[in-house]
Amino acid sequence: MEIYFITTITLLGFIFGSFLNVVSLRFNTGKSLQGRSMCFSCAKTLSWYELIPVVSWLSQRGRCRGCSSRISFELLASELLTGLFFGLIAARGFFTNNFIIDNAYVISTAYLLIITALFVVILFYDMRHKIIPDEFSLFFGILTFIGMFFFAFNNEIFTSSL
């Protein structure tokens, strides 16, 4: 049961990593998150098989199928990092003596995944623009404030860092 949970969360991390990269690319550019992904060089709309996280980048060798221009390594890095972080968060119970997946574990995992997703967006946006937008800082502050109330009396490891 635990292995399936960790594997599922890790795979979701790869998928969310791809989406979070799009968020960091399109934030404050006037482009919406709606619409299909396309090549920045030739504007070719990408097919579903060109959007499979990690696998597509590796199978295409980091290049567009249409014009052969390079696809940023940041795309692969965001997918891999998010998948790795999501997997480690899901597996954090292995580092304690009792790894039981119950409602509290799932809720705290979801909370940590949201925080991690925000950090990934901040990381890749900051790498590109050398600034962290106020909206991200405000959202992080709100999430932390909410987390203090829901997790303050829980004995999990992460609550001391809040």
N, C-alpha and C positions, 0 to 999 in steps of 0.2 A: 504493500500500500504506500509506504513512504517513498519508495523508488519511483513509482508512477507519479506521485505528487511532485517530486523534485524534477523529474523529466518533463512533465507537462509545464511546470512553471518556467523551466529553462527554455523550452521551445517557445513559450509565449514571450519570453524575454527577447529572443531573436526577432520575433515579429514586431514587438513594441519598439525594439531598437531601431528598426527600419522606419517606423512611423515617427519616432522621436527625432530622428535625423531630419525628416521632412519638416517637423515643427520648428526645429532650430534653423533650418534653411529659409523657411517662409515667414518667420516671425518678423514683424515690422517692415515687410517688403511690399505690402499691399496685396500680396497674393493670398488667397484663402487656402484652407486645408482641403477644400473640395476639389474635385477634378482628378484626372488621371496623371500619373507620373510620366515624365517625358525626359528625353535627353536634353541637357542644357546646350549642347552644341548644334544638333541638327533638328531639335524639336520633335523627334519621332516619339509617338506615344508608345509606351512600353507595354508589352504583352504580359499576361499573367505569369508565364514561365520565366520572364525576365525580372520578376519581382519577388522571387522566393528568397527569403533572407539567407545570407551567407552562400548558399549553393549557387545562386545566379551570378554573384560577383566572382566566385571562384571558377565556375564553368565558362564564363565569358572572359576570364583572365583580366578582369578590371577594365574592360573596354565595351563601348556601345556596339551592338550588333549592326546598327545602321551605318554609322560613320567611322567607327573604330577609334573614336576619341576616348581618352582615359576617363574612367569613372573614379571619382575621388576615393582614396583609401579610407577617408573618414566614414564613408557609408559602411564599409565592412567593419571598421573599428567600433562604430556605434552599435551595430548588431551584436558583435562578439562580446563587447563589454556589458551591454545590457543583459544578454543571455547569461553571462558569467555571474553578474551581480544578482540577478533574479534567482539563479540556481543556488547560489550561496545563501541567500536569504531563506529560501525554501528549506535548505539543508541545515539551517542553524540549530535545529533540534538535535542533530547528531553530536553537537558539542556539549550537550547536557546529558545527564544520566537518564532522563525520561523523555523520549521522543514520541509523543502521542499527538496525532493530528485530530484536534477537536475544534469546536467553533472558535474558541479564543485564539488558538494557533492560526487558524485561517484568517481571522479578522486582523490580527497583528501582522500577519504576513502581507495581507492586502495593503495595510497602512504603510509598511516598510517599502513595498513595491512602488507605491505612489510617490513616496519621498525619493526613492532611487530614480524613478523616471524623471522627476523634476531636476535632480542633480545631473542626469545625463543631458537633458536639454540645456541646462545652464553651462555645462562643460563644453559642449560643442558650439553653442552660440558664442561663448566667451572666447573660444579658440579662434573663431572667425572674425569677431568684431572687437575683441579686447574690452568688453564691457558686459556687465550683468544688468539687464533691464530691471527697472523698479517693479514691474509686474511680477517677475519671477521671485524677487525678494519678498514681496508682499504675500504672494501665494505660499511661499515656504513658511513665512511667519504665521499665517493663518493655520496651515497644516500642523505646525509645531504646537500652537496654542491649543488646537483641538486635541492633539495627541496627549498633551499634558493631562487633560481631564479624563480621557478614556484609558490611558495606560499608566497613570501616576501610581496607582496602588497595585499594579501587577508586578510580579517579581522577575520579569524577564530581563535579560542582560541589557537590552537597548534602552530601557527607561532611564537609566542613570545618565545617559548622554543627552536626554531631552532637557 
